[in-house]
Amino acid sequence: MRISSTLMLGLLLVPFGSSRAAEPSKDTPRPLPITRPEMKQLIEDVKVRKPRIPLPEATAEEREQQGGRQGDNYEGRLRSHYLKGIDDGRTSGRITGAAGSGGGRTGNGRGQQPQDPNMTLDNAFKVELFWIVSRANNCQYCIGHQESKLLAAGLSEDRIAALDSNWSEFKPEEQLAFAFARKFSFEPHLLSDADIDGLRKNYTDPQILEMILSMAGNNSINRWKEGVGVPQRKDEGGYSRRELAPEATSTEQAADAKLPRGTYLTPTSTAYAKKISLVAPLVKDEKTGEVTQATVNQRPQLESRAVVEEKLAACQQRKARLPLVEEAAARTVLADKWKDTAPLPNWVRLLVTFPRTGVSRITTTVSSEEKGDLTPLLKAQLSWIIARQDRAWYALALTQKRLRELGQSDDQIFALDGTWKEFTPREQALFVVARQLGASPVVLTDAEVAKAVELAGPRDVVQAISYTTNRAAFNRITEAAGLPIEK
């Protein structure tokens, strides 16, 4: 069933009959692969997907720069035309602190920037988490990229297949982290004290926060890639990113040369060829009882205004699940990057735990609010809609305060939970983009993006998507940490 664009998102089920879907219907999301071979076919199909955002005709210089790298050029041109002076690349896959951007072991481990001094998790482990996040979100572009990274990092095909369908192959503490990654991404509204307490049996508080920041970045990237419809590079897949160590023997070099490159359609062992995913949010057909390729996003119906007010009041009394840096120490870390003399908000005191990655996330969050062509009011309205989907109470309280400062009454604010009939068609179209994309990257359809482009123009749609990626990360960080509202 498809939910009307004027209703809040509940359970979305869109059936598909074939595993191959290079060009799904414009009014349906991409299908959800059930098994590993189906997944490989669908992520290979992303190479021929049609980008969602129209661009001006390429100049001669742009055509020369393209060089066959369709996906990279499309993103670069999007930023150049619609995000110039706003986006520094973080929304398109280079978020500081996301798996693959720090030090440690990813790919061949060479040429990486130094890791944040307070971060201790192995980067290959964080790439595994990125894979889990992307599988839960059905971001087929990102699943493909993490496949290549993991293969290049030395993981076997069966080891990667086990990520999807056999967690018994992993250590108990890794299994806990995988389960947390799935809930954090697909069901953030269900995060609780028990989730953090469970991780504490094997991970320190800074390591838990490191996971949270890394996976928040992963969720941002998923939403960017799917939101604007980035096609995969034609030469991506398999062992494309693999690079042997200089000391590799001639026998190792010969074996490596035979590995499949440039395609995701690599062989799957018989042990995993028919195993059903444990990570993807699968549903069964009500009549046959068979697992389907229905694209699913499940969030409960929005609470009443009275319940929301109770939740916000309760959020003032709760205790943070993770430690916050003391004010004086936090300001020392921030230096001149935070000039407001008012007491630091709790989200800032949380993030400065990491002097490089955390401060970068703070800068990105502030920049997303201050820069761009979207009005402050529209951004605040989008922020409310996304936070309501995530049940991100801390973020919702900050947004409510901002909307009041912008002259909105509480009646006007809570109208954002309704049918949106009070708003213009342009506003409604952008609200749909934010709600769908914020709740689940793949739920947003080509038709919904096309309608928003028609009514609001490509610049505003791209900026709304970029803004949504930041809010989705902020919601997950602040709610997983259980931050209390400042009094």
C-alpha positions as CSV (number, residue, x, y, z in Angstrom):
1,M,0.0,0.0,0.0
2,R,1.2,3.5,-0.8
3,I,0.6,6.2,1.8
4,S,-0.9,9.4,0.4
5,S,1.5,12.3,0.4
6,T,-0.9,14.2,2.6
7,L,-0.8,11.5,5.3
8,M,1.9,10.7,7.8
9,L,4.0,7.7,7.0
10,G,3.1,4.4,8.6
11,L,3.8,1.0,7.0
12,L,4.8,1.0,3.4
13,L,4.7,-2.2,1.4
14,V,5.4,-2.1,-2.4
15,P,5.6,-5.6,-4.0
16,F,7.9,-6.4,-6.9
17,G,7.9,-9.6,-8.9
18,S,11.4,-9.7,-10.2
19,S,14.9,-9.3,-8.7
20,R,16.1,-7.3,-11.7
21,A,14.9,-3.7,-11.5
22,A,17.3,-1.4,-13.2
23,E,14.5,1.2,-13.8
24,P,11.7,0.7,-11.2
25,S,8.4,2.5,-11.8
26,K,8.6,6.2,-11.1
27,D,6.0,6.0,-8.4
28,T,7.4,3.0,-6.5
29,P,10.6,2.7,-4.6
30,R,13.5,0.3,-5.5
31,P,12.8,-3.3,-4.6
32,L,14.4,-5.0,-1.6
33,P,16.7,-7.9,-2.4
34,I,16.1,-11.0,-0.3
35,T,19.2,-13.1,-1.1
36,R,22.8,-12.3,-1.8
37,P,22.6,-13.1,-5.6
38,E,19.5,-10.8,-5.9
39,M,21.4,-8.1,-4.0
40,K,24.4,-8.3,-6.3
41,Q,22.1,-8.0,-9.3
42,L,20.3,-4.9,-7.9
43,I,23.5,-3.1,-6.9
44,E,24.9,-3.8,-10.4
45,D,21.7,-2.3,-11.9
46,V,22.4,0.9,-10.0
47,K,25.1,1.6,-12.7
48,V,22.3,2.3,-15.2
49,R,19.9,4.2,-12.9
50,K,18.6,7.5,-14.2
51,P,19.7,10.5,-12.0
52,R,16.8,12.2,-10.4
53,I,17.8,15.9,-10.5
54,P,18.0,17.7,-13.8
55,L,21.2,19.6,-14.6
56,P,22.0,22.3,-17.2
57,E,23.6,21.0,-20.4
58,A,27.2,20.2,-19.6
59,T,29.9,22.6,-20.7
60,A,32.8,21.5,-22.8
61,E,35.0,21.6,-19.7
62,E,32.5,19.5,-17.7
63,R,32.3,16.9,-20.5
64,E,36.1,16.7,-20.6
65,Q,36.2,16.2,-16.8
66,Q,33.5,13.5,-17.0
67,G,35.9,10.8,-18.3
68,G,33.3,8.1,-18.1
69,R,32.8,8.5,-14.3
70,Q,29.1,9.2,-14.6
71,G,28.2,9.0,-10.9
72,D,31.1,11.1,-9.7
73,N,30.5,13.8,-12.3
74,Y,26.8,13.9,-11.6
75,E,27.5,14.6,-7.9
76,G,30.2,17.1,-8.7
77,R,27.9,19.0,-11.0
78,L,25.1,18.9,-8.5
79,R,27.3,20.5,-5.8
80,S,28.7,23.0,-8.3
81,H,25.2,24.1,-9.6
82,Y,23.0,23.8,-6.5
83,L,25.2,23.6,-3.4
84,K,28.0,26.0,-4.2
85,G,29.2,27.7,-1.0
86,I,27.0,25.4,1.1
87,D,28.2,21.8,0.8
88,D,31.9,20.9,1.3
89,G,31.4,17.3,0.2
90,R,30.2,15.8,3.5
91,T,26.7,15.0,2.2
92,S,28.1,13.2,-0.9
93,G,30.1,10.6,0.9
94,R,33.1,12.2,2.5
95,I,31.7,12.9,6.0
96,T,34.5,13.1,8.5
97,G,34.3,10.2,10.8
98,A,32.2,8.0,8.5
99,A,33.7,4.6,7.7
100,G,36.4,4.9,5.1
101,S,37.3,8.5,5.9
102,G,39.5,8.0,8.9
103,G,42.7,6.1,9.5
104,G,42.9,2.5,10.4
105,R,42.2,-0.4,8.1
106,T,40.0,0.2,5.1
107,G,40.9,-0.8,1.6
108,N,44.7,-1.3,1.7
109,G,45.0,1.0,4.7
110,R,47.4,3.3,2.9
111,G,46.9,6.9,2.0
112,Q,44.4,7.5,4.8
113,Q,44.2,10.6,7.0
114,P,45.2,10.3,10.6
115,Q,42.4,9.0,12.8
116,D,40.8,11.2,15.5
117,P,43.1,10.8,18.5
118,N,40.3,9.6,20.8
119,M,38.9,7.0,18.3
120,T,40.0,3.4,18.8
121,L,37.7,1.2,16.7
122,D,39.2,-0.7,13.8
123,N,38.1,1.0,10.5
124,A,37.3,-2.3,8.8
125,F,34.8,-3.0,11.6
126,K,33.2,0.4,10.9
127,V,32.9,-0.5,7.3
128,E,31.1,-3.6,8.3
129,L,28.7,-1.4,10.3
130,F,28.3,0.8,7.2
131,W,27.3,-2.3,5.2
132,I,24.7,-3.2,7.9
133,V,23.4,0.4,7.9
134,S,23.1,0.5,4.1
135,R,21.5,-3.0,3.9
136,A,18.9,-1.9,6.5
137,N,18.2,1.3,4.6
138,N,18.3,-0.6,1.2
139,C,20.8,2.0,-0.2
140,Q,22.0,-0.2,-3.0
141,Y,24.6,2.3,-4.1
142,C,26.3,2.3,-0.7
143,I,26.0,-1.5,-0.2
144,G,28.1,-1.8,-3.4
145,H,30.8,0.6,-2.2
146,Q,31.1,-1.1,1.1
147,E,31.3,-4.5,-0.6
148,S,34.3,-3.3,-2.6
149,K,36.0,-1.8,0.5
150,L,35.5,-5.0,2.5
151,L,36.9,-7.2,-0.3
152,A,39.8,-4.9,-0.6
153,A,40.4,-5.0,3.1
154,G,40.9,-8.8,2.9
155,L,37.5,-10.1,3.9
156,S,36.4,-13.2,2.0
157,E,33.2,-13.4,0.0
158,D,31.7,-15.8,2.5
159,R,32.6,-13.5,5.4
160,I,30.7,-10.6,3.8
161,A,27.8,-12.9,3.0
162,A,27.7,-13.8,6.6
163,L,27.1,-10.1,7.5
164,D,23.7,-10.5,5.9
165,S,22.6,-13.9,6.9
166,N,24.8,-15.7,9.5
167,W,26.0,-13.5,12.4
168,S,27.1,-16.6,14.3
169,E,30.3,-16.3,12.2
170,F,31.1,-13.1,14.2
171,K,32.1,-12.5,17.8
172,P,29.2,-11.9,20.3
173,E,30.3,-8.3,20.8
174,E,30.2,-7.7,17.0
175,Q,26.8,-9.3,16.8
176,L,25.6,-6.8,19.4
177,A,27.0,-3.9,17.4
178,F,25.4,-5.2,14.2
179,A,22.0,-5.3,15.9
180,F,22.5,-1.8,17.3
181,A,23.5,-0.6,13.8
182,R,20.3,-2.0,12.3
183,K,18.0,-0.5,14.9
184,F,19.9,2.8,14.9
185,S,19.3,3.1,11.1
186,F,15.9,1.5,10.5
187,E,14.1,1.9,13.9
188,P,15.7,4.9,15.7
189,H,12.4,5.5,17.4
190,L,12.9,2.3,19.4
191,L,16.4,3.1,20.8
192,S,16.5,2.8,24.6
193,D,18.8,2.7,27.6
194,A,19.0,-1.1,27.2
195,D,20.7,-0.7,23.8
196,I,23.5,1.4,25.2
197,D,23.8,-0.7,28.4
198,G,24.1,-3.8,26.2
199,L,27.0,-2.4,24.2
200,R,28.8,-1.4,27.5
201,K,29.5,-5.0,28.2
202,N,32.2,-4.9,25.5
203,Y,32.7,-1.3,24.4
204,T,33.7,1.8,26.3
205,D,31.5,5.0,26.2
206,P,33.9,6.7,23.7
207,Q,33.7,3.6,21.4
208,I,29.9,3.6,21.6
209,L,29.9,7.3,20.6
210,E,32.4,6.6,17.9
211,M,30.0,4.0,16.5
212,I,27.1,6.4,16.7
213,L,29.0,9.2,14.9
214,S,30.2,6.9,12.2
215,M,26.8,5.3,11.6
216,A,25.1,8.8,11.7
217,G,27.4,9.7,8.8
218,N,26.5,6.5,7.0
219,N,22.8,7.3,7.3
220,S,23.5,10.7,5.8
221,I,25.4,9.2,2.9
222,N,22.6,6.7,2.3
223,R,20.1,9.5,2.1
224,W,22.2,11.6,-0.2
225,K,22.9,8.9,-2.7
226,E,19.3,7.7,-2.8
227,G,17.8,11.1,-2.5
228,V,19.4,12.5,-5.6
229,G,19.6,9.2,-7.4
230,V,23.4,8.7,-7.9
231,P,24.3,6.1,-10.6
232,Q,27.1,3.8,-9.7
233,R,30.4,4.0,-11.5
234,K,30.6,1.7,-14.5
235,D,33.9,0.1,-13.4
236,E,32.9,-0.4,-9.7
237,G,32.4,-3.8,-8.1
238,G,34.2,-6.9,-7.0
239,Y,37.8,-6.4,-6.1
240,S,38.0,-3.0,-7.9
241,R,39.6,-1.2,-4.9
242,R,42.0,-4.0,-4.0
243,E,45.7,-3.2,-4.0
244,L,48.3,-5.8,-3.2
245,A,51.1,-4.9,-0.8
246,P,54.4,-4.1,-2.5
247,E,55.9,-7.3,-1.0
248,A,53.3,-9.6,-2.6
249,T,54.8,-12.7,-4.3
250,S,54.4,-13.5,-7.9
251,T,52.0,-16.3,-7.0
252,E,49.9,-13.9,-5.0
253,Q,50.0,-11.4,-7.9
254,A,48.9,-14.0,-10.4
255,A,46.0,-15.1,-8.1
256,D,44.9,-11.6,-7.5
257,A,44.9,-10.9,-11.3
258,K,42.2,-13.5,-11.7
259,L,39.8,-12.0,-9.1
260,P,36.6,-10.4,-10.6
261,R,36.8,-6.6,-11.0
262,G,34.4,-4.0,-12.3
263,T,31.3,-6.0,-11.6
264,Y,29.2,-6.8,-8.5
265,L,28.1,-10.1,-10.1
266,T,30.7,-12.1,-8.4
267,P,30.2,-15.8,-7.5
268,T,28.3,-16.7,-4.3
269,S,29.1,-19.9,-2.6
270,T,26.4,-22.6,-2.3
271,A,26.4,-22.1,1.5
272,Y,25.0,-18.5,1.0
273,A,23.3,-18.5,-2.4
274,K,19.8,-19.1,-1.0
275,K,20.1,-17.7,2.5
276,I,17.6,-15.0,3.4
277,S,18.8,-11.7,4.8
278,L,18.7,-11.1,8.5
279,V,19.4,-7.4,8.1
280,A,17.0,-6.2,5.4
281,P,13.5,-5.3,6.8
282,L,11.7,-8.1,5.0
283,V,7.9,-8.8,5.1
284,K,5.8,-11.8,4.0
285,D,3.0,-11.8,1.6
286,E,-0.3,-12.0,3.6
287,K,-1.8,-14.7,1.3
288,T,1.2,-16.9,0.5
289,G,3.3,-16.4,3.6
290,E,6.4,-16.1,1.3
291,V,9.0,-13.4,1.9
292,T,8.6,-10.6,-0.7
293,Q,10.7,-7.9,-2.2
294,A,8.4,-5.3,-0.8
295,T,10.1,-2.1,0.2
296,V,9.3,-1.5,3.8
297,N,9.4,1.4,6.2
298,Q,7.6,1.1,9.4
299,R,7.1,3.9,11.8
300,P,4.1,4.2,14.2
301,Q,1.4,6.8,13.6
302,L,2.3,10.2,14.9
303,E,1.3,10.8,18.5
304,S,-1.3,13.4,19.6
305,R,-0.2,16.9,20.5
306,A,-0.8,16.1,24.2
307,V,1.5,13.0,24.1
308,V,4.2,15.0,22.3
309,E,4.0,17.7,25.0
310,E,4.4,15.0,27.6
311,K,7.4,13.5,25.8
312,L,9.1,16.8,25.6
313,A,8.5,17.5,29.3
314,A,9.9,14.0,30.1
315,C,13.0,14.7,27.9
316,Q,13.9,17.6,30.2
317,Q,14.2,15.2,33.2
318,R,16.1,12.4,31.5
319,K,19.8,11.7,32.1
320,A,22.2,11.5,29.1
321,R,23.2,7.9,28.3
322,L,26.7,9.0,27.4
323,P,29.0,11.4,29.2
324,L,29.2,15.0,28.2
325,V,32.4,17.1,28.3
326,E,32.5,19.8,30.9
327,E,31.8,23.3,29.7
328,A,35.3,24.7,30.2
329,A,37.1,21.7,28.6
330,A,34.6,21.8,25.7
331,R,35.3,25.4,25.0
332,T,39.0,24.7,24.9
333,V,38.5,22.1,22.3
334,L,36.2,24.4,20.3
335,A,38.5,27.4,20.5
336,D,37.2,30.0,18.0
337,K,34.7,27.6,16.3
338,W,31.9,28.5,18.8
339,K,31.6,32.2,19.7
340,D,28.2,32.1,21.5
341,T,28.8,33.0,25.1
342,A,25.6,31.2,26.3
343,P,26.1,27.9,28.0
344,L,27.0,25.2,25.4
345,P,24.1,23.0,24.3
346,N,24.3,19.4,25.3
347,W,24.8,18.1,21.8
348,V,27.9,20.2,21.4
349,R,29.3,19.0,24.8
350,L,28.7,15.4,23.6
351,L,30.4,15.8,20.2
352,V,33.6,17.5,21.5
353,T,34.5,14.2,22.9
354,F,36.3,13.8,19.6
355,P,38.4,17.0,18.8
356,R,38.5,16.3,15.1
357,T,35.5,14.3,14.0
358,G,33.1,15.8,16.7
359,V,34.0,19.4,16.0
360,S,33.7,18.7,12.3
361,R,30.2,17.4,12.9
362,I,29.4,20.5,15.0
363,T,30.6,22.8,12.1
364,T,28.6,20.8,9.6
365,T,25.4,21.1,11.7
366,V,25.7,24.8,12.2
367,S,26.6,25.4,8.6
368,S,23.5,23.5,7.4
369,E,21.4,25.9,9.4
370,E,23.1,29.1,8.4
371,K,23.9,28.6,4.7
372,G,21.8,28.0,1.6
373,D,18.7,29.4,-0.2
374,L,16.1,27.7,1.9
375,T,14.5,30.1,4.4
376,P,15.1,29.6,8.1
377,L,11.3,28.9,8.5
378,L,11.3,26.2,5.9
379,K,14.3,24.6,7.4
380,A,12.7,24.6,10.8
381,Q,9.5,23.1,9.4
382,L,11.5,20.3,7.6
383,S,13.4,19.7,10.8
384,W,10.2,19.2,12.7
385,I,8.8,16.8,10.2
386,I,12.0,14.7,10.2
387,A,12.3,14.7,14.0
388,R,8.7,13.6,14.4
389,Q,9.3,10.6,12.2
390,D,12.4,9.7,14.2
391,R,10.8,10.5,17.6
392,A,13.9,12.5,18.2
393,W,12.7,14.4,21.3
394,Y,15.8,16.4,22.0
395,A,16.0,17.6,18.4
396,L,12.2,18.2,18.3
397,A,12.5,20.5,21.4
398,L,15.2,22.6,19.8
399,T,13.2,22.8,16.6
400,Q,10.1,23.9,18.5
401,K,12.1,26.6,20.2
402,R,13.4,27.8,16.8
403,L,9.9,27.8,15.2
404,R,8.6,29.9,18.1
405,E,11.5,32.3,17.6
406,L,10.5,32.6,14.0
407,G,7.0,33.7,15.0
408,Q,5.2,30.4,14.7
409,S,2.4,29.6,17.2
410,D,2.1,26.2,18.7
411,D,-1.0,25.6,16.5
412,Q,1.0,26.4,13.4
413,I,3.8,24.1,14.6
414,F,1.5,21.1,15.3
415,A,-0.1,21.6,11.9
416,L,3.1,20.1,10.5
417,D,1.8,16.8,12.0
418,G,-1.4,17.0,10.0
419,T,-2.6,16.9,6.4
420,W,-0.6,20.0,5.3
421,K,-3.6,21.5,3.6
422,E,-2.7,24.9,5.1
423,F,0.6,24.9,3.1
424,T,1.3,25.7,-0.5
425,P,1.8,22.9,-3.1
426,R,5.5,23.8,-3.2
427,E,5.9,23.5,0.6
428,Q,3.9,20.2,0.6
429,A,6.2,18.7,-2.1
430,L,9.3,19.6,-0.1
431,F,7.7,18.2,3.1
432,V,7.1,14.9,1.3
433,V,10.7,14.7,0.2
434,A,11.9,15.4,3.8
435,R,9.4,13.0,5.4
436,Q,10.0,10.1,3.1
437,L,13.8,10.5,2.9
438,G,14.1,11.1,6.6
439,A,12.2,8.0,7.5
440,S,13.9,5.6,5.0
441,P,16.2,6.5,2.1
442,V,14.6,4.2,-0.4
443,V,11.0,5.1,0.3
444,L,11.3,8.4,-1.6
445,T,10.2,7.8,-5.2
446,D,11.3,9.2,-8.5
447,A,7.8,10.6,-8.9
448,E,7.9,12.4,-5.6
449,V,11.3,14.0,-6.4
450,A,10.0,15.0,-9.9
451,K,7.0,16.7,-8.4
452,A,9.1,18.6,-6.0
453,V,11.5,19.7,-8.8
454,E,8.5,20.9,-10.8
455,L,7.1,22.9,-8.0
456,A,10.2,24.1,-6.1
457,G,13.0,23.8,-8.7
458,P,16.1,21.6,-8.6
459,R,18.1,23.9,-6.4
460,D,15.7,23.9,-3.6
461,V,15.1,20.2,-3.9
462,V,18.8,19.4,-3.7
463,Q,19.2,21.7,-0.8
464,A,16.3,20.1,1.0
465,I,17.8,16.7,0.5
466,S,21.2,17.9,1.7
467,Y,19.5,19.5,4.8
468,T,17.6,16.3,5.5
469,T,20.8,14.2,5.5
470,N,22.1,16.4,8.3
471,R,18.9,16.3,10.3
472,A,18.7,12.5,10.1
473,A,22.3,12.3,11.5
474,F,21.5,14.9,14.2
475,N,18.4,13.0,15.3
476,R,20.2,9.7,15.6
477,I,23.2,11.1,17.5
478,T,21.2,13.0,20.0
479,E,18.5,10.4,20.6
480,A,20.9,7.4,20.8
481,A,22.8,9.4,23.4
482,G,19.5,10.2,25.2
483,L,20.3,13.9,25.6
484,P,18.2,15.9,28.0
485,I,16.7,19.2,26.9
486,E,18.5,22.2,28.3
487,K,16.4,24.0,30.9
